[in-house]
Amino acid sequence: MLRTLLPAVMLALCTPVFAQAPSDAPKPKGERRVDCSKAKDPKACEERLAKAKAARDKANKACEGKKGDERRDCMSREMCAQAKDPGKCEARLKEAVARRDQIREACKGKTGEDLKSCVREQRQSHKK
């Protein structure tokens, strides 16, 4: 009787563990990354998000028809042009581009999990 009861109990106890969604599961497309309901000032948060969306839409319209590096550069220029301090935005953007190029160079030739771990390590070394 124990031989038949034990597998049934194990199955009943283990099933809920496998039914849980992983915590690092990607969010469905279209779902926001920022939840303004948890912000200190939800109304101000919503206004900032709306302003950012309007700026992105305007940049998208200005860069319509461009592809690849040309589009990325155009989007960056347009977004920085709409920033409070365009000079500071451009400087931050140049730093990010230099950092991205440095990571690409350090991880050149790697693929799959090796590439992911290399990029992770490079980003962590930059944060320190």
VENZIQUI-V737429 format. One record per residue. RES is the residue in one letter. PHI is phi as a letter, one per 40 degrees, with the letter a starting at -180 (999 if undefined). Layout:
RES;PHI
RES;PHI
This chain:
M;999
L;c
R;c
T;c
L;c
L;c
P;c
A;c
V;c
M;c
L;c
A;c
L;c
C;c
T;d
P;c
V;c
F;c
A;c
Q;c
A;c
P;c
S;c
D;c
A;c
P;c
K;c
P;c
K;d
G;g
E;c
R;c
R;c
V;b
D;b
C;c
S;c
K;c
A;c
K;c
D;b
P;d
K;c
A;c
C;c
E;c
E;c
R;c
L;c
A;c
K;c
A;c
K;c
A;c
A;c
R;c
D;c
K;c
A;c
N;d
K;c
A;c
C;b
E;d
G;g
K;c
K;b
G;g
D;c
E;c
R;c
R;d
D;c
C;c
M;c
S;c
R;d
E;c
M;c
C;c
A;c
Q;c
A;c
K;c
D;b
P;d
G;c
K;c
C;c
E;c
A;c
R;c
L;c
K;c
E;c
A;c
V;c
A;c
R;c
R;c
D;c
Q;c
I;c
R;c
E;c
A;c
C;b
K;c
G;g
K;c
T;b
G;f
E;c
D;c
L;c
K;d
S;c
C;c
V;c
R;d
E;c
Q;c
R;c
Q;c
S;c
H;c
K;c
K;c
